[in-house]
């Protein structure tokens, strides 16, 4: 169901010169050039108009061959023609997301402990993310690190597809898969030379 690599574009981490939506789309095309097939768009600070502009350009630029996930905003997921929505602990609930996007699209949910994951396992979520696995710089106020033991505990607690996130790099990603994750979500280690970075991850992940 999930590819080994779950690429995330964090809009706030991209250096934008010129048209922001075009820059986001160009970065995404590089990810796809390297072999990415699943991309989440995350923008915690932008307006709804900016998010929708970026998202529609992503959909237009990448076509139907790439699965696109919208972070937080189920309404904009639908408006942009995305393939699913990902919600956090402080966002819309998985059931709320499902009510908006329907049964055809994916709903994912973030968890930060085995206890949260066990609750998420009882929801309408199609997949569950656990993290941060390692220390991460992509969030201003990250949750406590769960480590590889947290991934193992999460794997034991759910049969749903499991995405590990937080501080994952080409150096440590294999250990995360070995601990039980189906997929690794990566942000920072894709920012430089994204096409070659994706290729490098896929070589390690097999």
C-alpha positions in Angstrom: 0.0 0.0 0.0 2.7 2.5 1.0 6.0 2.9 -0.9 9.1 2.7 1.2 9.7 6.4 0.9 7.1 9.0 1.9 8.4 12.3 0.7 7.2 15.5 2.5 7.4 19.0 1.0 7.5 21.5 3.9 6.7 24.8 2.2 8.4 26.8 5.0 11.8 25.0 4.3 11.9 25.8 0.6 13.9 28.8 -0.6 11.5 30.5 -2.9 12.6 32.9 -5.7 9.9 34.1 -8.1 6.6 32.3 -8.3 6.1 30.3 -5.1 3.7 27.7 -6.6 6.1 27.1 -9.5 9.0 26.6 -7.1 7.1 24.0 -5.1 6.1 22.2 -8.2 9.7 22.3 -9.6 10.9 20.8 -6.3 8.2 18.1 -6.5 9.2 17.2 -10.1 12.7 16.6 -8.9 11.5 14.3 -6.2 9.5 12.3 -8.8 12.5 12.3 -11.2 14.3 10.5 -8.4 11.6 7.9 -8.1 9.2 9.3 -5.4 5.6 8.1 -5.9 4.0 9.5 -2.7 4.3 13.2 -1.7 2.8 15.1 1.2 2.4 18.9 0.9 2.8 20.6 4.3 2.3 24.3 5.0 1.6 25.3 8.6 1.8 29.0 8.1 0.4 29.8 4.7 -3.1 31.1 4.0 -5.8 28.9 2.5 -5.3 30.7 -0.8 -1.6 30.1 -0.9 -2.0 26.5 0.0 -4.6 25.9 -2.6 -2.5 27.7 -5.3 0.6 25.5 -4.5 -1.5 22.4 -4.3 -3.3 22.9 -7.6 0.1 23.6 -9.3 1.4 20.4 -7.8 -1.5 18.4 -9.1 -1.1 19.9 -12.6 2.6 19.5 -12.7 2.7 15.9 -11.5 -0.4 14.4 -13.1 -2.2 11.4 -11.8 0.8 9.1 -11.5 1.9 10.5 -8.2 -0.2 10.1 -5.0 -0.5 13.5 -3.3 -1.4 14.0 0.4 -2.6 17.3 1.9 -1.5 18.0 5.4 -4.2 19.1 7.8 -6.7 20.6 5.3 -9.3 18.0 4.2 -11.3 20.8 2.4 -8.2 21.8 0.3 -7.4 18.2 -0.4 -10.7 17.9 -2.2 -10.4 21.3 -3.9 -7.0 20.6 -5.3 -7.8 17.1 -6.4 -5.4 15.4 -4.0 -5.4 11.7 -3.1 -5.7 12.0 0.7 -5.3 14.1 3.8 -3.0 13.7 6.8 -4.1 14.9 10.2 -2.3 15.5 13.5 -3.2 15.1 17.1 -4.3 18.8 17.2 -6.1 18.8 13.8 -9.3 17.4 12.4 -9.9 13.9 13.7 -9.5 10.9 11.3 -13.3 10.5 11.4 -13.7 14.2 10.6 -11.3 13.9 7.7 -13.0 10.8 6.5 -16.4 12.6 6.6 -14.9 15.3 4.3 -12.9 13.3 1.8 -15.1 10.2 1.7 -14.2 6.6 1.4 -12.2 6.8 -1.8 -9.3 9.0 -0.6 -6.7 8.1 2.0 -6.7 9.4 5.6 -3.5 9.3 7.6 -2.9 10.3 11.2 0.2 11.3 13.2 0.9 9.8 16.6 3.7 10.4 19.1 3.4 7.4 21.5 2.2 3.9 21.4 -0.9 5.0 23.4 -1.9 7.5 20.8 -1.2 4.9 18.1 -3.5 2.4 19.8 -6.3 5.0 19.8 -5.6 5.8 16.1 -5.7 2.1 15.3 -9.4 2.2 16.2 -10.2 5.1 13.8 -11.0 5.4 10.1 -7.3 6.1 9.3 -5.8 4.1 6.4 -2.3 4.5 7.8 -0.6 5.7 11.0 2.6 7.7 11.4 4.7 7.4 14.5 7.5 9.8 15.6 9.7 11.6 16.0 11.9 8.6 15.8 15.1 10.7 16.0 15.7 14.3 16.9 14.3 16.6 14.2 14.8 20.1 13.1 11.8 20.4 10.8 9.4 21.2 13.7 9.7 24.2 16.0 8.3 22.3 19.1 8.8 18.6 18.4 7.3 15.9 20.5 9.6 13.7 22.6 11.7 11.2 20.6 10.2 7.7 20.5 13.3 6.0 19.1 13.5 2.6 17.4 11.8 1.0 20.4 8.8 3.3 19.8 8.6 2.0 16.2 8.8 -1.6 17.4 6.1 -0.9 19.9 3.9 0.7 17.3 4.4 -2.2 14.9 3.3 -4.6 17.6 0.2 -2.5 18.3 -1.3 -2.2 14.8 -1.7 -4.0 11.5 -2.3 -0.8 9.6 0.5 0.5 7.4 3.0 2.3 9.6 5.0 5.4 8.6 8.0 6.4 10.7 8.9 10.1 10.8 11.4 12.4 12.4 15.1 12.8 11.8 15.2 10.0 9.3 18.2 10.1 6.9 19.9 7.9 4.4 22.2 6.8 7.2 19.5 5.6 9.6 16.5 4.7 7.4 17.3 1.0 7.1 17.2 0.6 10.8 13.7 2.1 10.9 12.4 -0.3 8.4 14.0 -3.2 10.3 12.2 -2.0 13.4 8.9 -2.5 11.7 8.0 0.6 9.7 6.5 0.1 6.3 7.6 3.5 5.1 9.9 6.3 6.2 8.8 10.0 5.9 11.6 12.3 5.0 11.7 16.1 4.9 15.2 17.6 5.5 17.3 15.0 3.9 15.6 15.6 0.5 16.1 19.4 0.4 19.5 19.3 -1.2 19.6 17.8 -4.7 16.2 16.2 -4.3 16.3 13.8 -7.3 19.6 12.3 -6.3 18.6 12.2 -2.7 15.4 10.2 -3.5 17.5 7.8 -5.6 19.9 7.3 -2.7 17.1 6.6 -0.3 15.5 4.1 -2.6 18.8 2.3 -3.1 19.2 1.9 0.7 15.5 1.0 1.3 15.4 -1.6 -1.5 
